[in-house]
């Protein structure tokens, strides 16, 4: 009986490792006959594991999703990762899962071997969670609704409050959820604007049912991350300016924040679209680049630069 139980655990671990297994492949890995594999599969089904079988030469076994959650087998690294993730979620920015995360963490710690409990304890004791005062939290139901629309490939309909407070109703093709700097963002294709858009999830109020199905547009994860960084920064700008810099585009991209759009203008110059909450910060960003520049558009920036120049001239003349 002990040998059978150990074999069932090994079989379950293999089923969780890969999506599909043939009977002969499992029999070879476990050193038993294919008949024994069929018997063990029935035992797993009796225990509540939804094992699907496909007959034929190309058939095999697959562990599916059932109506209830059966026990899971995790290796050492997976168990530590789950435990640390639960501890982080208990202090996270998703409303409504803190208490649930703590309960799940307690259950996991009760069954962790001593060597793994020490690893988890070392990580958690060495970590300090500094609360983000004023950070907007996300409703877990909203987050899962958005994720479900992404997985189903269905258009997401929602009410949205923009940064300036203006309400709107949107219908987009949701592509990815992005967690950046303590906030959740939805990266989606907006058919009305014929372009990619980034939305803060804490400002989304989903509407049901979802819209029509769509075919996801090709875009790399690296491109998504870059677009979100740029979009989030640009969305909060109160003042904007277009400036021609006396430096190659590659050099300026390395010096300026990710939200700044940099376009080449010949081999030795580039044009940048900059913005900030004040002309003073705009002047600071451009001045810290230590490159000659010309203001093409941005009267507030030009006016502030003249004021700074006069102040510096007076400081130089006072010596």
Secondary structure, DSSP 8 states (H G I E B T S, - for coil): -HHHHHHHHHHHHHHHHSS-B-HHHHHHHHTS-HHHHHHHHHHHHHTT--EEEE-STT-EEEE---SS-------HHHHHHHHHHHHHHTTSSEET-HHHHHHHHHHHHHHS-HHHHHHHHHHHHT------TT---EEHHHHHHHHHHHHHTB-EEEEEE-TTS-EEEEEEEEEEEEEETTEEEEEEEETTTTEEEEEEGGGEEEESS---B-------HHHHHHHHHHHHHHHT-SEEEEEEESS-HHHHHHHS-TTSEEEE-SSS-EEEEEEESSHHHHHHHHHHTT--EEEEE-HHHHHHHHHHHHHHHHHHHT-
